[in-house]
Structure formats: structure tokens, C-alpha cells
Amino acid sequence: IWLSESVLPLSCLLAIPAVFLVLNHWRENPEKFKNLWKPDKCGKYFYVLFVIAFAGFWRLIAIVGEVWNPQFWSRPQLLQKFAISVLLYTGNALWQQVIVNGYFLPRLEEGLKNEKKAIFTLGLLFGLVHIPNPVLMPITMIGGMLSAYSFKRTNNIYILIAAHAILAVSAMYFLPESWHHHLRIGPGFFHYIP
């Protein structure tokens, strides 16, 4: 993701140790990995708040798209294409949420010894990973904080994966591609050709 296409093999080699560290952590702490997939039973009020926050975030993205392109909703087969894109993006959302909330959030909490600082730091780091994309950086920073906060309250990774996929595809569909370069980050953002 971060290295240019000319050094893609090096990028893959650099990713192997990172993946090994995460997998080794879960091998040594299998209960943490198992608990990642077991939502807590919490009050329905929190799910209502989550849906309201998600809907507000989604609507904000949609409003920007509507202002930029008033004919947006009249595009042919928009809902069908949107739904297919969400399904295809779900795998990407899954691994990001698992790494962010299943690995980094507990590690940051251990290191910082403070839930609020861990949530803030996680959001900041998640936003920085999306440099230099001016659309994804603020969305992922806010989304990372909301995601971490929600995960701490519900331990429900499933709802976060769905919300992540819907919001990412919304940004791709609603916002001008000239702004986000088809959600590219790193050098790929600058080398993107529509």
C-alpha cells in the first residue's frame, strides 16, 4: 500500500513480519482472539446511539456528495452497484476492524493505561495510516475513534465491519473521485489515473 508499484515485492516482504507479530500475539493469547467474535450483551440504548451516530456520519458524506453532484441519486442502477461494492469491500473492512480493534486497541490500552487515551490514539493512528488522502484521513480518524469506542462498549466486531464497509463505499460513491482517487493512500494516491 505504502510503497510504489515498482517495489511491490519489497512491500510484501515488509508485511510478513507485521502479520507474524499479530498472529503470534493471538497464538499466545487465544482467548483474546476468541472473545473478538463474541459480542457482549449490552443495553439496547447503546445500539440505538450507534445507529444514530452511524446514520449521521453517513448522511454527512451523502450531503457533500449531493451538493457536489445534485444528480447523484439518479445514476442508473446506483443501489445495486452500491450493494455489490459493499459486499466486495466487506473483506477489507473485516481485516481492518480485526487488526484495529482486536490487536491495536487492547495493546494501546495496555501501554497507555487509559481507555480514552487509547481510543483517541487509535483514531489518530488510523487517520495517519491513510496519508495523504485528504478525504480518508479525517473520515478514518473520526471513524477509528467511534469504532474503538463502540467496540469497547459492545465487543461487537460484526456491526463495525458492516458500518466500515458501508461508510468506505459511501465515500467512494458519493464524493468526487478527484478528491479521494478511488480511496488510494500513500504513493498510489499521487499516481492514480482515473
Summary of the structure (lengths in Angstrom):
residues: 194
radius of gyration: 17.6
end to end distance: 17.8
largest distance: 52.9
contacts: 551
relative contact order: 0.15
helix: 80%
strand: 0%
